[in-house]
Amino acid sequence: MRLATWNVNSVRARTDRILDWLQRTGTDVLAMQETKCKDEQFPYERFEELGYRVAHVGLSQWNGVAIASRVGLDDVQIGFEDQPGFSKDPETDPALEARAIGATCAGVRVWSLYVPNGRDLHDPHYTYKLDWLAKLRADAHAWATAAPEQPIALVGDWNVAPTDDDVWDPAFFEGKTHTSQPERDAFHAFAEVGYTDVVRPYAPGPGVYTYWDYTQLRFPKKQGMRIDFVLGSPSFTARVTGAEIDRNERKGKGASDHAPVIVDLDV
């Protein structure tokens, strides 16, 4: 089975490109982030024409996550159990955002995740990000403990570069989000409960990235970040036979600023 994750940065703007990529690569399950549309706006029919069923949650023109699968799409769950919400106004109750959706595809429990950005080290969104990751870790640990035989994949845009090898210039990111120690600690905490970055052994760094900003010619200058990951439970990791980052899909007109991350599994 071939599983991929891709921050598509607007599914409606890139539907043709996504569908062409799915056909070319033979991907069975695609987790998408930043779909940037409401549920009723998602182009379900286009995916269904190619044999993919889609689960999506989108509440506005921001955020949005989806899973497209041609190998089954069962037990869909919007949001994880303890997922926190966010509100800029402390007087307003936090609202749950469209940042997590889970489904079982050919026996694999897949979670498409769009971790909060954090914005700035002193912004309330940064605290929200750390809380979001902590709550996800606790729930993910519980899932793997309750059913260790169930392969679980936590995939998506994590908005964290966990090591200096994962950014083009560590000094450039000093004092900024994505590389702060609390964020990195929150990411590494998933390894402490048994989840493995299954792509790194097949795509070693430094200089291997999944995201390049549209500005400042970051892509041709090879000035990127590795912030998109597939973290697997032990039973998932044991089935991995290969992985890659499709950097070529960042090229050309109309590309997302993220590249797809692909993992191949034993059936």
Secondary structure by P-SEA (a helix, b strand, c coil): ccccccccccccccaaaaaaaaaaacccbbbbccccccccccaaaaaaaabbbbbbccccccbbbbbbbccccccccccccbbbbbbccccccccccccbbbbbcccccccccccccccccccaaaaaaaaaaaaaaaaaaaaaaacccbbbbbccccccccccccccccccccccccccaaaaaaaacccccccccccccccccccccccccccccccccccccccbbbbbcaaaaaaccccccccccccccccccbbbbbbbbcc
